[in-house]
Amino acid sequence: MNLVVVSNRVTRGKANEPMTGGLAAALLPVVEQSGAIWVGSSGRLRDGPQKERFAEVEALGAGAIAMLDLPAAHYGGFYEGFANSALWPALHSRSDLIRASHGDYLSYCEINAFMARALLRFRNRDTAFWVQDYHFLALGAELRKLGVTEPVGFFLHTPWPARNVMSGVPHHRELVEAMLAYDLIGFQTDEDCENFLAYVGQDLGLSVQDSRVTSRRGGIVGQTRCATFPIGIDAEKFAQAAMRAITHPQVSRLRRSLHGEKLAIGVDRLDYSKGLVNRINAFDLMWTREPALLRNVSLLQIATPSRGGIEAYCNLQNEVARLVSDVNGRHGEVDWTPIRYLNKGFGQAVLAGLYRCAQVGVVTPLHDGMNLVAKEYAAAQNPDDPGVLVLSKFAGAANELDAALVVNPNDVDGMARAIATALSMPLAERRLRYAAMMARLNSHTIHDWFNGFVGALRDARIEKETVEPALPAPAILPRRSAGPALRYY
């Protein structure tokens, strides 16, 4: 099967190239090994019609990446507008931050249609399309409009919220109906899948049985299969990278600068979903309560700026910077800084080494689809002297990494206590927790995720072709309760 993977961004995977977000880091190794074609934005915009849509096509391991120049007239409304000012806050259960105009929605639809037309050049009889994330909820429907009958699947890297939250998104009904053009829709957790099925069954009044949604498009009744596919990493490969990176100049400088003190590390995009304010407040409280930890443990917080054109992100950047300054002013000394705060990204090779230096990894999002930083931190640890992962219960990774210290990111007091516990945890317990997490990571890798989804997409399309002609086409489909979500590893 010729697989075409589609996402908003692509990455070349250069050793020192920072990667923003987990999607790029996740897709890179599977594209390199599978031979898939990975299509996404080049980062350049063009005005006017485009005869040749692709600016660059280049090899990436056994596969290839194709980078597309998107139309300038619509990209702002698509990306900073509807995708990240309406969908992103809703998907992370922040209804109060939803902002979008009707023009933003039209631009979102235009970019989805533009991408669909561009993908036709890759189409042949054995092609399957795998669309990634919330930027392209409507892309499957646009491909169907163009006559594409081949398998088309979709995977959501973010959470899917409860029904009442999703209903706050402008044009939510049209978007979810468009998603039912996909043969297979994948989610990070069972809860996400169940939330989606509840919306489809109760708000759209469609038939849901055994995690299959029956819908009608263009006079044809078909089915969309929904399932859970928790995304993983190549833990062994990441562990080897962390071991090699310990001699990297930036990592070596960090180790020397610690002068024997312990280090906690947080690595995030600068986003309101990541819980940075509560995290910094937790460290502030810990140092206040336990002054013996002053000068003995510091926090390295890497917070890569993104979406600077959106007001909520500008406000957050200012708030976090002010809070870090306050905490450092309160607890710092002339020769010691409690929080090292960096607003820049690092390549995966350097990050692996930084993780290995830290005795505590702090991953405390308010809401997250999976959060691969949690898995990367665990994989990067020295088996003989591993660090401790402090992990939000609202990250998808908490469903798998239950050997971490799992916390409520809204409970600042509880987080402060958990961080202090991690810092004082005995070696024997740290080794047991590390071994349990590595066993889980090695049993559900990024390649298992890839193969599981692609295999399920192939099966879903076969089932759809078998079932579709035999189904009746009533004017109104009966409501049924959602069945339990399928789970693949």
C-alpha positions in Angstrom: 0.0 0.0 0.0 1.3 3.4 -1.0 0.9 5.6 2.1 0.5 9.4 2.0 0.8 11.1 5.4 -0.6 14.6 5.8 0.1 17.2 8.5 0.3 20.9 8.8 4.1 20.9 9.3 6.8 18.5 8.3 10.4 18.2 9.5 13.6 17.1 7.8 14.9 15.7 11.1 18.3 17.3 11.1 20.3 16.5 14.2 20.3 20.1 15.6 17.0 21.2 14.3 14.5 22.0 17.1 11.1 20.3 16.7 8.1 22.2 18.0 5.4 19.8 19.3 5.2 16.0 19.5 3.6 15.4 16.1 6.8 16.0 14.0 9.0 14.0 16.4 6.5 11.1 16.2 6.1 11.0 12.4 9.7 11.4 11.5 11.0 7.9 12.3 8.0 6.1 10.8 8.2 8.0 7.6 11.9 7.3 7.4 11.4 3.6 7.8 8.1 2.9 6.1 8.6 4.6 2.7 5.6 6.9 3.2 5.3 10.3 1.5 4.8 13.0 4.1 3.0 16.1 2.9 2.7 19.4 4.7 3.4 23.1 4.7 6.8 24.5 3.6 6.3 27.4 5.9 6.2 29.7 2.8 3.0 31.5 1.6 2.1 32.5 -2.0 -0.3 35.0 -3.5 -2.5 34.2 -6.5 -3.1 30.9 -8.3 -0.4 28.2 -8.2 0.2 26.0 -11.3 2.9 23.9 -9.4 1.9 23.6 -5.8 4.9 21.9 -4.4 8.0 24.0 -3.7 10.2 21.1 -2.6 10.1 17.3 -2.6 13.1 15.5 -1.1 14.1 12.1 0.3 13.7 11.2 4.0 15.2 7.8 4.7 13.1 5.3 2.8 10.3 7.8 2.4 10.0 11.4 1.2 8.7 14.8 2.3 6.7 17.1 0.1 6.5 20.7 1.2 3.7 22.8 -0.1 3.5 26.6 -0.4 0.0 27.5 1.0 -2.1 30.5 -0.2 -1.3 33.7 1.7 -4.9 34.9 1.5 -6.2 32.1 3.7 -3.4 30.8 5.9 -3.7 33.4 8.7 -7.4 32.7 9.1 -6.8 29.0 8.9 -3.9 28.7 11.3 -3.9 31.5 13.8 -7.7 32.0 13.3 -9.9 28.9 13.2 -7.4 26.1 14.0 -5.6 27.7 16.9 -8.1 30.3 18.2 -11.3 28.1 18.0 -10.4 24.4 17.7 -7.3 24.3 19.9 -8.9 25.9 23.0 -12.0 23.8 22.6 -10.0 20.5 22.2 -8.2 21.4 25.4 -11.5 22.3 27.2 -10.8 26.0 27.3 -14.2 27.3 26.0 -13.4 30.7 27.5 -10.6 31.2 24.9 -12.5 30.3 21.8 -12.2 33.2 19.3 -13.0 32.9 15.6 -14.8 34.8 12.8 -16.9 33.4 10.0 -14.0 34.4 7.7 -11.6 32.3 9.7 -13.9 29.3 9.2 -14.1 29.9 5.5 -10.3 30.1 5.4 -10.0 26.8 7.3 -12.3 25.2 4.7 -10.3 26.7 1.8 -7.0 25.4 3.1 -8.5 21.9 3.6 -9.8 22.0 0.0 -6.5 23.3 -1.3 -4.6 20.5 0.4 -7.1 17.9 -1.0 -6.4 19.1 -4.6 -2.7 19.0 -4.0 -2.8 15.5 -2.7 -4.3 14.1 -6.0 -0.9 14.0 -7.6 0.0 11.2 -5.2 -3.1 9.2 -5.8 -3.0 5.8 -7.5 -5.0 2.5 -7.1 -3.2 1.3 -4.0 -2.9 4.7 -2.2 -4.1 5.3 1.3 -4.2 8.7 2.9 -3.5 9.2 6.6 -4.4 12.7 7.8 -3.0 14.1 11.1 -4.5 16.4 13.6 -7.1 19.2 14.1 -5.8 21.3 11.2 -7.5 19.0 8.7 -10.8 17.8 10.2 -12.5 18.5 6.9 -9.8 17.1 4.6 -11.3 13.7 4.2 -14.6 15.1 3.0 -12.8 17.4 0.5 -10.9 14.3 -0.9 -14.3 12.5 -1.2 -15.7 15.5 -3.2 -12.8 15.0 -5.6 -13.7 11.4 -6.2 -11.2 9.7 -3.9 -12.5 6.3 -3.0 -9.2 4.9 -1.6 -8.8 4.5 2.2 -8.6 7.8 4.1 -7.9 7.8 7.9 -7.5 10.5 10.5 -5.6 10.6 13.8 -6.2 13.3 16.4 -3.1 14.1 18.5 -4.9 16.3 20.9 -7.7 15.4 23.3 -11.4 15.4 22.2 -13.5 17.3 24.7 -16.9 16.6 26.2 -20.0 17.3 24.1 -20.9 20.6 25.8 -17.4 22.0 25.1 -17.3 20.9 21.4 -20.7 22.5 20.9 -19.1 25.9 21.6 -17.0 25.8 18.4 -18.6 27.7 15.6 -19.7 25.3 12.8 -19.0 22.3 15.1 -21.8 20.2 13.5 -20.5 20.7 9.9 -17.0 19.8 11.0 -17.9 16.6 12.8 -20.2 15.6 9.9 -17.2 16.2 7.5 -15.0 13.9 9.7 -17.3 11.0 9.0 -15.9 10.9 5.5 -12.9 9.2 7.1 -12.9 5.4 7.1 -11.0 5.3 10.4 -10.7 8.0 13.2 -8.0 7.4 15.8 -7.7 8.9 19.3 -5.0 8.9 22.0 -7.2 7.6 24.8 -10.4 5.8 25.4 -12.0 8.9 27.0 -11.3 10.9 23.8 -12.9 8.2 21.6 -15.9 7.9 23.9 -16.4 11.7 24.0 -16.4 11.8 20.1 -18.9 8.9 19.9 -21.1 10.6 22.5 -21.2 13.7 20.4 -22.0 11.8 17.2 -24.7 9.7 18.8 -26.4 12.4 20.9 -25.8 15.6 19.0 -26.0 14.3 15.4 -28.5 11.5 16.2 -26.5 9.0 14.3 -26.3 5.3 14.8 -23.3 4.2 16.9 -22.6 0.5 17.5 -19.4 -1.2 18.4 -17.5 2.0 17.9 -18.7 2.3 14.3 -20.7 5.3 13.2 -23.3 4.9 10.5 -23.8 8.1 8.4 -25.2 9.2 5.1 -23.3 11.3 2.6 -24.5 12.0 -0.9 -27.2 9.4 -0.8 -24.8 6.7 0.3 -24.8 5.1 3.7 -21.4 4.3 5.1 -19.5 3.6 8.3 -16.7 5.2 10.1 -14.7 3.2 12.6 -13.4 4.9 15.8 -10.6 3.4 17.9 -7.9 4.2 20.4 -4.2 4.2 19.3 -1.9 5.5 22.1 1.2 7.0 20.4 4.6 5.8 21.5 8.3 6.4 20.9 11.3 4.3 20.0 12.5 4.1 23.6 15.7 2.1 23.0 16.8 4.5 20.3 16.1 7.5 22.5 17.9 5.9 25.4 21.0 5.4 23.1 20.8 9.0 22.0 20.7 10.2 25.6 23.7 8.2 26.5 25.7 9.6 23.5 24.5 13.2 24.2 26.0 13.3 27.7 29.2 14.5 26.0 27.5 17.1 23.8 29.0 20.6 24.6 25.6 22.1 25.7 24.9 19.1 28.0 28.4 19.2 29.4 28.1 22.9 30.2 24.9 22.3 32.0 26.4 19.5 34.1 29.4 21.6 35.1 27.2 24.5 36.0 25.2 22.5 38.6 28.1 22.1 41.0 26.5 18.9 42.3 23.0 20.3 42.9 20.0 18.4 41.7 18.0 19.5 38.6 14.4 19.3 37.6 13.5 19.8 33.9 10.3 20.9 32.1 10.2 21.0 28.3 7.1 22.5 26.7 5.7 24.8 24.0 4.6 28.0 25.6 1.0 27.1 25.7 -1.8 27.6 28.2 -2.6 23.8 28.1 0.8 23.0 29.5 0.2 24.2 33.1 3.3 26.3 33.3 1.9 28.9 35.8 0.8 26.2 38.3 4.1 24.3 37.8 6.2 27.4 38.7 4.0 28.2 41.6 4.5 24.6 42.9 8.3 25.1 42.8 7.9 28.4 44.6 5.8 26.8 47.3 8.3 23.9 47.7 11.3 26.2 48.2 9.2 28.3 50.6 8.2 25.3 52.7 11.5 23.5 52.5 14.3 26.1 52.5 16.9 23.2 52.8 16.2 22.6 49.1 17.4 26.2 48.2 20.7 26.0 46.4 20.3 22.2 46.3 17.7 21.9 43.5 16.9 24.1 40.5 14.4 24.0 37.6 15.4 24.2 34.0 12.3 25.2 32.2 12.5 25.2 28.4 9.4 27.0 27.0 9.4 27.4 23.2 7.3 30.3 22.0 4.6 29.6 19.4 1.5 31.3 17.9 2.7 34.8 18.9 0.0 36.4 16.8 -2.7 35.1 19.2 -3.5 37.3 22.2 -3.8 34.4 24.7 -0.3 33.3 23.9 1.2 36.8 24.2 -0.5 37.2 27.6 0.8 33.9 28.7 4.3 34.6 27.7 4.2 37.8 29.7 2.7 36.1 32.7 5.2 33.3 32.8 8.2 35.6 32.4 6.9 37.8 35.2 6.3 34.9 37.5 9.8 33.4 36.9 11.3 36.8 37.6 9.3 37.0 40.9 10.3 33.5 42.0 14.0 34.1 41.2 13.9 37.5 42.9 12.4 35.9 46.0 14.6 32.8 46.3 17.7 33.5 44.3 21.2 34.5 45.4 23.9 36.4 43.7 25.5 33.1 42.7 22.4 30.9 42.4 19.3 31.1 40.2 16.3 28.8 41.2 14.7 28.8 37.7 16.7 28.7 34.5 14.1 29.9 31.9 14.8 29.5 28.2 12.5 30.6 25.4 14.1 28.6 22.6 14.0 25.1 21.2 16.6 22.3 21.1 17.2 19.4 18.8 16.2 15.9 19.9 19.8 14.9 20.4 20.5 17.8 22.9 17.1 17.3 24.6 17.9 13.6 25.2 21.1 14.7 27.1 19.4 17.4 29.1 16.7 14.9 30.2 19.4 12.5 31.4 21.0 15.2 33.5 17.8 15.9 35.5 16.8 14.0 38.6 13.2 15.0 38.1 11.1 15.4 35.0 8.1 17.6 35.4 5.3 17.1 32.9 2.2 18.7 34.3 -0.2 19.8 31.5 -3.7 20.8 32.4 -4.9 18.7 29.4 -2.9 16.9 26.8 -3.5 14.3 24.2 -0.4 12.2 25.0 2.7 14.3 25.8 5.7 12.5 24.4 8.1 14.5 26.6 7.0 12.3 29.5 8.0 9.2 27.5 11.2 10.7 26.3 12.2 11.7 29.8 11.7 8.2 31.1 13.6 6.6 28.2 16.5 9.0 28.6 17.3 8.0 32.2 20.4 6.2 33.4 19.2 2.7 34.4 21.7 2.6 37.3 20.6 6.0 38.7 17.3 7.0 37.1 15.4 10.2 37.7 11.7 10.4 38.7 8.9 11.5 36.4 6.2 13.8 37.9 3.3 13.5 35.5 -0.2 15.1 35.2 -3.1 12.7 35.4 -4.6 14.7 32.5 -1.9 13.8 30.1 -2.6 10.7 27.9 0.7 9.3 29.0 -0.6 8.8 32.5 -2.7 5.9 31.3 0.5 4.0 30.5 3.2 5.5 32.8 1.4 4.8 36.1 4.8 4.2 37.7 5.4 7.9 37.5 4.3 10.2 40.4 0.9 11.1 39.0 -0.4 14.5 40.1 -3.4 16.8 39.7 -1.9 19.9 37.9 -4.6 22.1 39.5 -3.4 21.2 42.9 -0.3 23.3 43.5 0.2 22.1 47.0 0.1 18.5 45.9 2.5 19.1 43.1 5.0 20.8 45.5 4.9 17.7 47.7 5.3 15.3 44.8 8.3 17.2 43.5 9.9 17.1 47.0 9.1 13.4 47.2 10.8 12.7 43.8 13.9 14.5 45.0 14.2 12.4 48.1 13.1 9.0 46.6 15.4 6.1 47.4 17.5 4.5 44.6 15.7 1.1 44.9 12.3 2.7 44.3 13.5 4.8 41.5 14.9 1.8 39.7 11.7 -0.1 40.1 9.6 2.8 38.7 12.0 3.2 35.8 12.0 -0.5 34.9 8.2 -0.5 34.9 8.0 2.5 32.6 10.6 1.2 30.2 8.8 -2.1 30.0 5.7 -0.3 29.0 7.5 2.0 26.5 9.2 -1.0 24.8 6.0 -2.9 24.5 4.1 -0.1 22.7 6.5 1.7 20.4 6.0 4.3 17.7 6.3 1.6 15.2 3.5 -0.4 16.9 1.3 2.7 16.7 2.1 3.2 13.0 1.5 -0.4 12.1 -1.6 -0.7 14.2 -3.3 2.3 12.6 -2.3 1.4 9.1 -3.5 -2.1 9.5 -6.8 -1.0 11.0 -7.3 1.5 8.2 -6.9 -1.3 5.6 -9.3 -3.4 7.5 -11.8 -0.6 8.0 -11.9 0.1 4.3 -12.4 -3.5 3.5 -15.3 -3.7 6.0 -16.8 -0.5 4.6 -16.8 -1.8 1.0 -18.4 -5.0 2.2 -21.1 -3.5 4.4 -22.0 -0.3 2.5 -24.1 -1.8 -0.4 -26.2 -3.9 2.0 -27.2 -1.1 4.3 -30.5 0.7 4.1 -30.6 4.4 3.6 -33.3 5.8 5.9 -34.1 9.5 6.0 -33.5 9.5 9.7 -31.1 7.1 11.4 -32.0 5.8 14.9 -30.0 6.8 17.9 -28.1 4.1 19.8 -25.8 4.4 22.7 -22.1 4.4 22.1 -20.3 1.1 22.5 -16.9 0.8 24.2 -14.0 2.2 22.3 -11.7 -0.2 20.6 -8.1 -0.3 21.7 -5.1 -1.1 19.6 -1.4 -1.4 20.6 
